[in-house]
Amino acid sequence: MILQFEVDELVNHDSHGMGRVVSLDAAGVTVDFRPEIIRIPSPFPHLSKL
C-alpha cells in the first residue's frame, strides 16, 4: 500500500527529520524540512505520517 499525503500534513523522514508537505503530484511529494525543501518520489521510502 502506498501512503497518501495532504498539503500541510506533518511527516517524518528517517534522514531529514520532521517536515511539512508543501505540494503533491502523481509521482511524489515535496516536503519542507527547514531549511531544505526536498521532493520525495513515490512509494515514499523512509517517510511516515505524524
mmCIF entry with sequence, helices, sheets and N, C-alpha, C, O atoms, coordinates in Angstrom:
data_MODEL
# 
_entry.id   MODEL 
# 
_entity.id                         1 
_entity.type                       polymer 
_entity.pdbx_number_of_molecules   1 
# 
_entity_poly.entity_id                      1 
_entity_poly.type                           'polypeptide(L)' 
_entity_poly.nstd_linkage                   no 
_entity_poly.nstd_monomer                   no 
_entity_poly.pdbx_seq_one_letter_code       MILQFEVDELVNHDSHGMGRVVSLDAAGVTVDFRPEIIRIPSPFPHLSKL 
_entity_poly.pdbx_seq_one_letter_code_can   MILQFEVDELVNHDSHGMGRVVSLDAAGVTVDFRPEIIRIPSPFPHLSKL 
_entity_poly.pdbx_strand_id                 A 
# 
loop_
_entity_poly_seq.entity_id 
_entity_poly_seq.num 
_entity_poly_seq.mon_id 
_entity_poly_seq.hetero 
1 1  MET n 
1 2  ILE n 
1 3  LEU n 
1 4  GLN n 
1 5  PHE n 
1 6  GLU n 
1 7  VAL n 
1 8  ASP n 
1 9  GLU n 
1 10 LEU n 
1 11 VAL n 
1 12 ASN n 
1 13 HIS n 
1 14 ASP n 
1 15 SER n 
1 16 HIS n 
1 17 GLY n 
1 18 MET n 
1 19 GLY n 
1 20 ARG n 
1 21 VAL n 
1 22 VAL n 
1 23 SER n 
1 24 LEU n 
1 25 ASP n 
1 26 ALA n 
1 27 ALA n 
1 28 GLY n 
1 29 VAL n 
1 30 THR n 
1 31 VAL n 
1 32 ASP n 
1 33 PHE n 
1 34 ARG n 
1 35 PRO n 
1 36 GLU n 
1 37 ILE n 
1 38 ILE n 
1 39 ARG n 
1 40 ILE n 
1 41 PRO n 
1 42 SER n 
1 43 PRO n 
1 44 PHE n 
1 45 PRO n 
1 46 HIS n 
1 47 LEU n 
1 48 SER n 
1 49 LYS n 
1 50 LEU n 
# 
_struct_asym.id          A 
_struct_asym.entity_id   1 
# 
_struct_sheet.id               AA1 
_struct_sheet.type             ? 
_struct_sheet.number_strands   5 
_struct_sheet.details          ? 
# 
loop_
_struct_sheet_order.sheet_id 
_struct_sheet_order.range_id_1 
_struct_sheet_order.range_id_2 
_struct_sheet_order.offset 
_struct_sheet_order.sense 
AA1 1 2 ? anti-parallel 
AA1 2 3 ? anti-parallel 
AA1 3 4 ? anti-parallel 
AA1 4 5 ? anti-parallel 
# 
loop_
_struct_sheet_range.sheet_id 
_struct_sheet_range.id 
_struct_sheet_range.beg_label_comp_id 
_struct_sheet_range.beg_label_asym_id 
_struct_sheet_range.beg_label_seq_id 
_struct_sheet_range.pdbx_beg_PDB_ins_code 
_struct_sheet_range.end_label_comp_id 
_struct_sheet_range.end_label_asym_id 
_struct_sheet_range.end_label_seq_id 
_struct_sheet_range.pdbx_end_PDB_ins_code 
_struct_sheet_range.beg_auth_comp_id 
_struct_sheet_range.beg_auth_asym_id 
_struct_sheet_range.beg_auth_seq_id 
_struct_sheet_range.end_auth_comp_id 
_struct_sheet_range.end_auth_asym_id 
_struct_sheet_range.end_auth_seq_id 
AA1 1 ILE A 37 ? PRO A 41 ? ILE A 37 PRO A 41 
AA1 2 GLY A 28 ? ASP A 32 ? GLY A 28 ASP A 32 
AA1 3 GLY A 17 ? ASP A 25 ? GLY A 17 ASP A 25 
AA1 4 LEU A 10 ? HIS A 13 ? LEU A 10 HIS A 13 
AA1 5 LEU A 47 ? LYS A 49 ? LEU A 47 LYS A 49 
# 
loop_
_atom_site.group_PDB 
_atom_site.id 
_atom_site.type_symbol 
_atom_site.label_atom_id 
_atom_site.label_alt_id 
_atom_site.label_comp_id 
_atom_site.label_asym_id 
_atom_site.label_entity_id 
_atom_site.label_seq_id 
_atom_site.pdbx_PDB_ins_code 
_atom_site.Cartn_x 
_atom_site.Cartn_y 
_atom_site.Cartn_z 
_atom_site.occupancy 
_atom_site.B_iso_or_equiv 
_atom_site.pdbx_formal_charge 
_atom_site.auth_seq_id 
_atom_site.auth_comp_id 
_atom_site.auth_asym_id 
_atom_site.auth_atom_id 
_atom_site.pdbx_PDB_model_num 
ATOM 1   N N  . MET A 1 1  ? 0.828  -1.178 0.000  1.00 0.00 ? 1  MET A N  1 
ATOM 2   C CA . MET A 1 1  ? 0.000  0.000  0.000  1.00 0.00 ? 1  MET A CA 1 
ATOM 3   C C  . MET A 1 1  ? 0.881  1.254  0.000  1.00 0.00 ? 1  MET A C  1 
ATOM 4   O O  . MET A 1 1  ? 1.824  1.347  0.786  1.00 0.00 ? 1  MET A O  1 
ATOM 5   N N  . ILE A 1 2  ? 0.581  2.208  -0.868 1.00 0.00 ? 2  ILE A N  1 
ATOM 6   C CA . ILE A 1 2  ? 1.319  3.462  -0.941 1.00 0.00 ? 2  ILE A CA 1 
ATOM 7   C C  . ILE A 1 2  ? 0.595  4.500  -0.093 1.00 0.00 ? 2  ILE A C  1 
ATOM 8   O O  . ILE A 1 2  ? -0.616 4.681  -0.223 1.00 0.00 ? 2  ILE A O  1 
ATOM 9   N N  . LEU A 1 3  ? 1.335  5.175  0.772  1.00 0.00 ? 3  LEU A N  1 
ATOM 10  C CA . LEU A 1 3  ? 0.745  6.205  1.628  1.00 0.00 ? 3  LEU A CA 1 
ATOM 11  C C  . LEU A 1 3  ? 0.198  7.363  0.803  1.00 0.00 ? 3  LEU A C  1 
ATOM 12  O O  . LEU A 1 3  ? 0.738  7.699  -0.251 1.00 0.00 ? 3  LEU A O  1 
ATOM 13  N N  . GLN A 1 4  ? -0.859 7.956  1.285  1.00 0.00 ? 4  GLN A N  1 
ATOM 14  C CA . GLN A 1 4  ? -1.450 9.150  0.678  1.00 0.00 ? 4  GLN A CA 1 
ATOM 15  C C  . GLN A 1 4  ? -1.186 10.325 1.623  1.00 0.00 ? 4  GLN A C  1 
ATOM 16  O O  . GLN A 1 4  ? -1.397 10.210 2.830  1.00 0.00 ? 4  GLN A O  1 
ATOM 17  N N  . PHE A 1 5  ? -0.729 11.446 1.081  1.00 0.00 ? 5  PHE A N  1 
ATOM 18  C CA . PHE A 1 5  ? -0.424 12.619 1.885  1.00 0.00 ? 5  PHE A CA 1 
ATOM 19  C C  . PHE A 1 5  ? -1.289 13.787 1.443  1.00 0.00 ? 5  PHE A C  1 
ATOM 20  O O  . PHE A 1 5  ? -1.852 13.778 0.349  1.00 0.00 ? 5  PHE A O  1 
ATOM 21  N N  . GLU A 1 6  ? -1.391 14.801 2.314  1.00 0.00 ? 6  GLU A N  1 
ATOM 22  C CA . GLU A 1 6  ? -2.118 16.025 2.018  1.00 0.00 ? 6  GLU A CA 1 
ATOM 23  C C  . GLU A 1 6  ? -1.199 17.209 2.261  1.00 0.00 ? 6  GLU A C  1 
ATOM 24  O O  . GLU A 1 6  ? -0.279 17.128 3.075  1.00 0.00 ? 6  GLU A O  1 
ATOM 25  N N  . VAL A 1 7  ? -1.445 18.317 1.554  1.00 0.00 ? 7  VAL A N  1 
ATOM 26  C CA . VAL A 1 7  ? -0.677 19.541 1.762  1.00 0.00 ? 7  VAL A CA 1 
ATOM 27  C C  . VAL A 1 7  ? -0.872 19.990 3.212  1.00 0.00 ? 7  VAL A C  1 
ATOM 28  O O  . VAL A 1 7  ? -1.978 19.915 3.747  1.00 0.00 ? 7  VAL A O  1 
ATOM 29  N N  . ASP A 1 8  ? 0.199  20.452 3.837  1.00 0.00 ? 8  ASP A N  1 
ATOM 30  C CA . ASP A 1 8  ? 0.270  20.918 5.235  1.00 0.00 ? 8  ASP A CA 1 
ATOM 31  C C  . ASP A 1 8  ? 0.328  19.783 6.251  1.00 0.00 ? 8  ASP A C  1 
ATOM 32  O O  . ASP A 1 8  ? 0.361  20.045 7.453  1.00 0.00 ? 8  ASP A O  1 
ATOM 33  N N  . GLU A 1 9  ? 0.340  18.543 5.807  1.00 0.00 ? 9  GLU A N  1 
ATOM 34  C CA . GLU A 1 9  ? 0.437  17.416 6.731  1.00 0.00 ? 9  GLU A CA 1 
ATOM 35  C C  . GLU A 1 9  ? 1.873  17.303 7.261  1.00 0.00 ? 9  GLU A C  1 
ATOM 36  O O  . GLU A 1 9  ? 2.832  17.473 6.509  1.00 0.00 ? 9  GLU A O  1 
ATOM 37  N N  . LEU A 1 10 ? 2.010  17.015 8.560  1.00 0.00 ? 10 LEU A N  1 
ATOM 38  C CA . LEU A 1 10 ? 3.327  16.799 9.145  1.00 0.00 ? 10 LEU A CA 1 
ATOM 39  C C  . LEU A 1 10 ? 3.763  15.370 8.886  1.00 0.00 ? 10 LEU A C  1 
ATOM 40  O O  . LEU A 1 10 ? 2.982  14.428 9.016  1.00 0.00 ? 10 LEU A O  1 
ATOM 41  N N  . VAL A 1 11 ? 5.049  15.227 8.512  1.00 0.00 ? 11 VAL A N  1 
ATOM 42  C CA . VAL A 1 11 ? 5.616  13.918 8.207  1.00 0.00 ? 11 VAL A CA 1 
ATOM 43  C C  . VAL A 1 11 ? 6.993  13.795 8.855  1.00 0.00 ? 11 VAL A C  1 
ATOM 44  O O  . VAL A 1 11 ? 7.572  14.786 9.300  1.00 0.00 ? 11 VAL A O  1 
ATOM 45  N N  . ASN A 1 12 ? 7.500  12.585 8.901  1.00 0.00 ? 12 ASN A N  1 
ATOM 46  C CA . ASN A 1 12 ? 8.831  12.345 9.428  1.00 0.00 ? 12 ASN A CA 1 
ATOM 47  C C  . ASN A 1 12 ? 9.610  11.489 8.435  1.00 0.00 ? 12 ASN A C  1 
ATOM 48  O O  . ASN A 1 12 ? 9.084  10.519 7.889  1.00 0.00 ? 12 ASN A O  1 
ATOM 49  N N  . HIS A 1 13 ? 10.870 11.860 8.208  1.00 0.00 ? 13 HIS A N  1 
ATOM 50  C CA . HIS A 1 13 ? 11.748 11.116 7.308  1.00 0.00 ? 13 HIS A CA 1 
ATOM 51  C C  . HIS A 1 13 ? 12.917 10.591 8.129  1.00 0.00 ? 13 HIS A C  1 
ATOM 52  O O  . HIS A 1 13 ? 13.434 11.297 8.996  1.00 0.00 ? 13 HIS A O  1 
ATOM 53  N N  . ASP A 1 14 ? 13.338 9.358  7.862  1.00 0.00 ? 14 ASP A N  1 
ATOM 54  C CA . ASP A 1 14 ? 14.419 8.739  8.623  1.00 0.00 ? 14 ASP A CA 1 
ATOM 55  C C  . ASP A 1 14 ? 15.697 9.571  8.638  1.00 0.00 ? 14 ASP A C  1 
ATOM 56  O O  . ASP A 1 14 ? 16.391 9.602  9.654  1.00 0.00 ? 14 ASP A O  1 
ATOM 57  N N  . SER A 1 15 ? 16.023 10.243 7.541  1.00 0.00 ? 15 SER A N  1 
ATOM 58  C CA . SER A 1 15 ? 17.267 11.018 7.464  1.00 0.00 ? 15 SER A CA 1 
ATOM 59  C C  . SER A 1 15 ? 17.075 12.509 7.706  1.00 0.00 ? 15 SER A C  1 
ATOM 60  O O  . SER A 1 15 ? 17.940 13.150 8.302  1.00 0.00 ? 15 SER A O  1 
ATOM 61  N N  . HIS A 1 16 ? 15.957 13.075 7.254  1.00 0.00 ? 16 HIS A N  1 
ATOM 62  C CA . HIS A 1 16 ? 15.756 14.526 7.280  1.00 0.00 ? 16 HIS A CA 1 
ATOM 63  C C  . HIS A 1 16 ? 14.964 15.014 8.479  1.00 0.00 ? 16 HIS A C  1 
ATOM 64  O O  . HIS A 1 16 ? 14.938 16.216 8.745  1.00 0.00 ? 16 HIS A O  1 
ATOM 65  N N  . GLY A 1 17 ? 14.316 14.115 9.209  1.00 0.00 ? 17 GLY A N  1 
ATOM 66  C CA . GLY A 1 17 ? 13.542 14.500 10.377 1.00 0.00 ? 17 GLY A CA 1 
ATOM 67  C C  . GLY A 1 17 ? 12.131 14.930 10.036 1.00 0.00 ? 17 GLY A C  1 
ATOM 68  O O  . GLY A 1 17 ? 11.555 14.485 9.043  1.00 0.00 ? 17 GLY A O  1 
ATOM 69  N N  . MET A 1 18 ? 11.572 15.811 10.880 1.00 0.00 ? 18 MET A N  1 
ATOM 70  C CA . MET A 1 18 ? 10.190 16.239 10.715 1.00 0.00 ? 18 MET A CA 1 
ATOM 71  C C  . MET A 1 18 ? 10.076 17.339 9.682  1.00 0.00 ? 18 MET A C  1 
ATOM 72  O O  . MET A 1 18 ? 10.933 18.218 9.593  1.00 0.00 ? 18 MET A O  1 
ATOM 73  N N  . GLY A 1 19 ? 8.997  17.281 8.894  1.00 0.00 ? 19 GLY A N  1 
ATOM 74  C CA . GLY A 1 19 ? 8.754  18.300 7.891  1.00 0.00 ? 19 GLY A CA 1 
ATOM 75  C C  . GLY A 1 19 ? 7.275  18.426 7.599  1.00 0.00 ? 19 GLY A C  1 
ATOM 76  O O  . GLY A 1 19 ? 6.446  17.708 8.159  1.00 0.00 ? 19 GLY A O  1 
ATOM 77  N N  . ARG A 1 20 ? 6.959  19.363 6.700  1.00 0.00 ? 20 ARG A N  1 
ATOM 78  C CA . ARG A 1 20 ? 5.561  19.614 6.315  1.00 0.00 ? 20 ARG A CA 1 
ATOM 79  C C  . ARG A 1 20 ? 5.434  19.482 4.807  1.00 0.00 ? 20 ARG A C  1 
ATOM 80  O O  . ARG A 1 20 ? 6.237  20.044 4.062  1.00 0.00 ? 20 ARG A O  1 
ATOM 81  N N  . VAL A 1 21 ? 4.429  18.742 4.355  1.00 0.00 ? 21 VAL A N  1 
ATOM 82  C CA . VAL A 1 21 ? 4.172  18.575 2.926  1.00 0.00 ? 21 VAL A CA 1 
ATOM 83  C C  . VAL A 1 21 ? 3.749  19.931 2.353  1.00 0.00 ? 21 VAL A C  1 
ATOM 84  O O  . VAL A 1 21 ? 2.819  20.562 2.854  1.00 0.00 ? 21 VAL A O  1 
ATOM 85  N N  . VAL A 1 22 ? 4.447  20.374 1.288  1.00 0.00 ? 22 VAL A N  1 
ATOM 86  C CA . VAL A 1 22 ? 4.122  21.661 0.668  1.00 0.00 ? 22 VAL A CA 1 
ATOM 87  C C  . VAL A 1 22 ? 3.465  21.507 -0.699 1.00 0.00 ? 22 VAL A C  1 
ATOM 88  O O  . VAL A 1 22 ? 2.781  22.420 -1.160 1.00 0.00 ? 22 VAL A O  1 
ATOM 89  N N  . SER A 1 23 ? 3.665  20.356 -1.358 1.00 0.00 ? 23 SER A N  1 
ATOM 90  C CA . SER A 1 23 ? 2.978  20.121 -2.624 1.00 0.00 ? 23 SER A CA 1 
ATOM 91  C C  . SER A 1 23 ? 2.950  18.631 -2.934 1.00 0.00 ? 23 SER A C  1 
ATOM 92  O O  . SER A 1 23 ? 3.735  17.843 -2.407 1.00 0.00 ? 23 SER A O  1 
ATOM 93  N N  . LEU A 1 24 ? 2.018  18.277 -3.808 1.00 0.00 ? 24 LEU A N  1 
ATOM 94  C CA . LEU A 1 24 ? 1.812  16.885 -4.215 1.00 0.00 ? 24 LEU A CA 1 
ATOM 95  C C  . LEU A 1 24 ? 1.755  16.818 -5.730 1.00 0.00 ? 24 LEU A C  1 
ATOM 96  O O  . LEU A 1 24 ? 1.347  17.771 -6.392 1.00 0.00 ? 24 LEU A O  1 
ATOM 97  N N  . ASP A 1 25 ? 2.171  15.676 -6.272 1.00 0.00 ? 25 ASP A N  1 
ATOM 98  C CA . ASP A 1 25 ? 1.930  15.390 -7.679 1.00 0.00 ? 25 ASP A CA 1 
ATOM 99  C C  . ASP A 1 25 ? 1.771  13.886 -7.814 1.00 0.00 ? 25 ASP A C  1 
ATOM 100 O O  . ASP A 1 25 ? 1.890  13.161 -6.826 1.00 0.00 ? 25 ASP A O  1 
ATOM 101 N N  . ALA A 1 26 ? 1.511  13.420 -8.994 1.00 0.00 ? 26 ALA A N  1 
ATOM 102 C CA . ALA A 1 26 ? 1.222  11.998 -9.202 1.00 0.00 ? 26 ALA A CA 1 
ATOM 103 C C  . ALA A 1 26 ? 2.393  11.087 -8.852 1.00 0.00 ? 26 ALA A C  1 
ATOM 104 O O  . ALA A 1 26 ? 2.188  9.913  -8.545 1.00 0.00 ? 26 ALA A O  1 
ATOM 105 N N  . ALA A 1 27 ? 3.611  11.608 -8.892 1.00 0.00 ? 27 ALA A N  1 
ATOM 106 C CA . ALA A 1 27 ? 4.790  10.764 -8.696 1.00 0.00 ? 27 ALA A CA 1 
ATOM 107 C C  . ALA A 1 27 ? 5.547  11.019 -7.397 1.00 0.00 ? 27 ALA A C  1 
ATOM 108 O O  . ALA A 1 27 ? 6.572  10.382 -7.154 1.00 0.00 ? 27 ALA A O  1 
ATOM 109 N N  . GLY A 1 28 ? 5.061  11.946 -6.548 1.00 0.00 ? 28 GLY A N  1 
ATOM 110 C CA . GLY A 1 28 ? 5.785  12.200 -5.316 1.00 0.00 ? 28 GLY A CA 1 
ATOM 111 C C  . GLY A 1 28 ? 5.223  13.357 -4.520 1.00 0.00 ? 28 GLY A C  1 
ATOM 112 O O  . GLY A 1 28 ? 4.191  13.932 -4.863 1.00 0.00 ? 28 GLY A O  1 
ATOM 113 N N  . VAL A 1 29 ? 5.932  13.689 -3.440 1.00 0.00 ? 29 VAL A N  1 
ATOM 114 C CA . VAL A 1 29 ? 5.561  14.823 -2.584 1.00 0.00 ? 29 VAL A CA 1 
ATOM 115 C C  . VAL A 1 29 ? 6.783  15.709 -2.397 1.00 0.00 ? 29 VAL A C  1 
ATOM 116 O O  . VAL A 1 29 ? 7.920  15.242 -2.474 1.00 0.00 ? 29 VAL A O  1 
ATOM 117 N N  . THR A 1 30 ? 6.538  16.994 -2.151 1.00 0.00 ? 30 THR A N  1 
ATOM 118 C CA . THR A 1 30 ? 7.607  17.924 -1.821 1.00 0.00 ? 30 THR A CA 1 
ATOM 119 C C  . THR A 1 30 ? 7.413  18.324 -0.366 1.00 0.00 ? 30 THR A C  1 
ATOM 120 O O  . THR A 1 30 ? 6.331  18.741 0.046  1.00 0.00 ? 30 THR A O  1 
ATOM 121 N N  . VAL A 1 31 ? 8.505  18.184 0.409  1.00 0.00 ? 31 VAL A N  1 
ATOM 122 C CA . VAL A 1 31 ? 8.423  18.402 1.850  1.00 0.00 ? 31 VAL A CA 1 
ATOM 123 C C  . VAL A 1 31 ? 9.416  19.474 2.269  1.00 0.00 ? 31 VAL A C  1 
ATOM 124 O O  . VAL A 1 31 ? 10.573 19.465 1.849  1.00 0.00 ? 31 VAL A O  1 
ATOM 125 N N  . ASP A 1 32 ? 8.946  20.405 3.107  1.00 0.00 ? 32 ASP A N  1 
ATOM 126 C CA . ASP A 1 32 ? 9.795  21.441 3.685  1.00 0.00 ? 32 ASP A CA 1 
ATOM 127 C C  . ASP A 1 32 ? 10.327 20.919 5.013  1.00 0.00 ? 32 ASP A C  1 
ATOM 128 O O  . ASP A 1 32 ? 9.589  20.813 5.993  1.00 0.00 ? 32 ASP A O  1 
ATOM 129 N N  . PHE A 1 33 ? 11.625 20.592 5.033  1.00 0.00 ? 33 PHE A N  1 
ATOM 130 C CA . PHE A 1 33 ? 12.262 20.092 6.245  1.00 0.00 ? 33 PHE A CA 1 
ATOM 131 C C  . PHE A 1 33 ? 12.975 21.207 7.004  1.00 0.00 ? 33 PHE A C  1 
ATOM 132 O O  . PHE A 1 33 ? 13.524 20.957 8.077  1.00 0.00 ? 33 PHE A O  1 
ATOM 133 N N  . ARG A 1 34 ? 12.980 22.420 6.481  1.00 0.00 ? 34 ARG A N  1 
ATOM 134 C CA . ARG A 1 34 ? 13.639 23.591 7.057  1.00 0.00 ? 34 ARG A CA 1 
ATOM 135 C C  . ARG A 1 34 ? 15.057 23.278 7.482  1.00 0.00 ? 34 ARG A C  1 
ATOM 136 O O  . ARG A 1 34 ? 15.232 22.549 8.459  1.00 0.00 ? 34 ARG A O  1 
ATOM 137 N N  . PRO A 1 35 ? 16.036 23.757 6.842  1.00 0.00 ? 35 PRO A N  1 
ATOM 138 C CA . PRO A 1 35 ? 15.978 24.759 5.796  1.00 0.00 ? 35 PRO A CA 1 
ATOM 139 C C  . PRO A 1 35 ? 15.870 24.171 4.389  1.00 0.00 ? 35 PRO A C  1 
ATOM 140 O O  . PRO A 1 35 ? 15.818 24.927 3.419  1.00 0.00 ? 35 PRO A O  1 
ATOM 141 N N  . GLU A 1 36 ? 15.836 22.862 4.253  1.00 0.00 ? 36 GLU A N  1 
ATOM 142 C CA . GLU A 1 36 ? 15.781 22.236 2.927  1.00 0.00 ? 36 GLU A CA 1 
ATOM 143 C C  . GLU A 1 36 ? 14.359 21.911 2.509  1.00 0.00 ? 36 GLU A C  1 
ATOM 144 O O  . GLU A 1 36 ? 13.527 21.544 3.338  1.00 0.00 ? 36 GLU A O  1 
ATOM 145 N N  . ILE A 1 37 ? 14.082 22.049 1.210  1.00 0.00 ? 37 ILE A N  1 
ATOM 146 C CA . ILE A 1 37 ? 12.834 21.564 0.623  1.00 0.00 ? 37 ILE A CA 1 
ATOM 147 C C  . ILE A 1 37 ? 13.224 20.440 -0.325 1.00 0.00 ? 37 ILE A C  1 
ATOM 148 O O  . ILE A 1 37 ? 14.005 20.638 -1.257 1.00 0.00 ? 37 ILE A O  1 
ATOM 149 N N  . ILE A 1 38 ? 12.670 19.258 -0.075 1.00 0.00 ? 38 ILE A N  1 
ATOM 150 C CA . ILE A 1 38 ? 13.091 18.062 -0.801 1.00 0.00 ? 38 ILE A CA 1 
ATOM 151 C C  . ILE A 1 38 ? 11.877 17.367 -1.409 1.00 0.00 ? 38 ILE A C  1 
ATOM 152 O O  . ILE A 1 38 ? 10.842 17.221 -0.760 1.00 0.00 ? 38 ILE A O  1 
ATOM 153 N N  . ARG A 1 39 ? 12.018 16.940 -2.666 1.00 0.00 ? 39 ARG A N  1 
ATOM 154 C CA . ARG A 1 39 ? 10.978 16.148 -3.318 1.00 0.00 ? 39 ARG A CA 1 
ATOM 155 C C  . ARG A 1 39 ? 11.278 14.678 -3.083 1.00 0.00 ? 39 ARG A C  1 
ATOM 156 O O  . ARG A 1 39 ? 12.394 14.215 -3.318 1.00 0.00 ? 39 ARG A O  1 
ATOM 157 N N  . ILE A 1 40 ? 10.281 13.957 -2.620 1.00 0.00 ? 40 ILE A N  1 
ATOM 158 C CA . ILE A 1 40 ? 10.438 12.536 -2.330 1.00 0.00 ? 40 ILE A CA 1 
ATOM 159 C C  . ILE A 1 40 ? 9.519  11.762 -3.267 1.00 0.00 ? 40 ILE A C  1 
ATOM 160 O O  . ILE A 1 40 ? 8.301  11.939 -3.235 1.00 0.00 ? 40 ILE A O  1 
ATOM 161 N N  . PRO A 1 41 ? 10.104 10.903 -4.104 1.00 0.00 ? 41 PRO A N  1 
ATOM 162 C CA . PRO A 1 41 ? 9.286  10.151 -5.067 1.00 0.00 ? 41 PRO A CA 1 
ATOM 163 C C  . PRO A 1 41 ? 8.493  9.029  -4.392 1.00 0.00 ? 41 PRO A C  1 
ATOM 164 O O  . PRO A 1 41 ? 8.908  8.474  -3.374 1.00 0.00 ? 41 PRO A O  1 
ATOM 165 N N  . SER A 1 42 ? 7.350  8.716  -4.985 1.00 0.00 ? 42 SER A N  1 
ATOM 166 C CA . SER A 1 42 ? 6.565  7.575  -4.554 1.00 0.00 ? 42 SER A CA 1 
ATOM 167 C C  . SER A 1 42 ? 7.390  6.315  -4.812 1.00 0.00 ? 42 SER A C  1 
ATOM 168 O O  . SER A 1 42 ? 8.082  6.270  -5.830 1.00 0.00 ? 42 SER A O  1 
ATOM 169 N N  . PRO A 1 43 ? 7.364  5.316  -3.979 1.00 0.00 ? 43 PRO A N  1 
ATOM 170 C CA . PRO A 1 43 ? 6.437  4.994  -2.903 1.00 0.00 ? 43 PRO A CA 1 
ATOM 171 C C  . PRO A 1 43 ? 6.865  5.509  -1.530 1.00 0.00 ? 43 PRO A C  1 
ATOM 172 O O  . PRO A 1 43 ? 6.534  4.883  -0.522 1.00 0.00 ? 43 PRO A O  1 
ATOM 173 N N  . PHE A 1 44 ? 7.584  6.618  -1.457 1.00 0.00 ? 44 PHE A N  1 
ATOM 174 C CA . PHE A 1 44 ? 7.917  7.324  -0.215 1.00 0.00 ? 44 PHE A CA 1 
ATOM 175 C C  . PHE A 1 44 ? 8.734  6.507  0.774  1.00 0.00 ? 44 PHE A C  1 
ATOM 176 O O  . PHE A 1 44 ? 8.307  6.295  1.909  1.00 0.00 ? 44 PHE A O  1 
ATOM 177 N N  . PRO A 1 45 ? 9.914  6.045  0.348  1.00 0.00 ? 45 PRO A N  1 
ATOM 178 C CA . PRO A 1 45 ? 10.758 5.294  1.274  1.00 0.00 ? 45 PRO A CA 1 
ATOM 179 C C  . PRO A 1 45 ? 11.182 6.174  2.451  1.00 0.00 ? 45 PRO A C  1 
ATOM 180 O O  . PRO A 1 45 ? 11.538 7.339  2.277  1.00 0.00 ? 45 PRO A O  1 
ATOM 181 N N  . HIS A 1 46 ? 11.137 5.603  3.627  1.00 0.00 ? 46 HIS A N  1 
ATOM 182 C CA . HIS A 1 46 ? 11.607 6.258  4.852  1.00 0.00 ? 46 HIS A CA 1 
ATOM 183 C C  . HIS A 1 46 ? 10.760 7.454  5.276  1.00 0.00 ? 46 HIS A C  1 
ATOM 184 O O  . HIS A 1 46 ? 11.199 8.233  6.122  1.00 0.00 ? 46 HIS A O  1 
ATOM 185 N N  . LEU A 1 47 ? 9.557  7.628  4.716  1.00 0.00 ? 47 LEU A N  1 
ATOM 186 C CA . LEU A 1 47 ? 8.681  8.739  5.052  1.00 0.00 ? 47 LEU A CA 1 
ATOM 187 C C  . LEU A 1 47 ? 7.426  8.197  5.735  1.00 0.00 ? 47 LEU A C  1 
ATOM 188 O O  . LEU A 1 47 ? 6.809  7.244  5.262  1.00 0.00 ? 47 LEU A O  1 
ATOM 189 N N  . SER A 1 48 ? 7.061  8.823  6.856  1.00 0.00 ? 48 SER A N  1 
ATOM 190 C CA . SER A 1 48 ? 5.860  8.380  7.578  1.00 0.00 ? 48 SER A CA 1 
ATOM 191 C C  . SER A 1 48 ? 5.054  9.584  8.039  1.00 0.00 ? 48 SER A C  1 
ATOM 192 O O  . SER A 1 48 ? 5.583  10.686 8.184  1.00 0.00 ? 48 SER A O  1 
ATOM 193 N N  . LYS A 1 49 ? 3.777  9.357  8.265  1.00 0.00 ? 49 LYS A N  1 
ATOM 194 C CA . LYS A 1 49 ? 2.899  10.402 8.777  1.00 0.00 ? 49 LYS A CA 1 
ATOM 195 C C  . LYS A 1 49 ? 3.118  10.563 10.276 1.00 0.00 ? 49 LYS A C  1 
ATOM 196 O O  . LYS A 1 49 ? 3.485  9.614  10.969 1.00 0.00 ? 49 LYS A O  1 
ATOM 197 N N  . LEU A 1 50 ? 2.885  11.783 10.766 1.00 0.00 ? 50 LEU A N  1 
ATOM 198 C CA . LEU A 1 50 ? 2.938  12.028 12.211 1.00 0.00 ? 50 LEU A CA 1 
ATOM 199 C C  . LEU A 1 50 ? 1.535  12.140 12.764 1.00 0.00 ? 50 LEU A C  1 
ATOM 200 O O  . LEU A 1 50 ? 1.359  12.347 13.965 1.00 0.00 ? 50 LEU A O  1 
# 
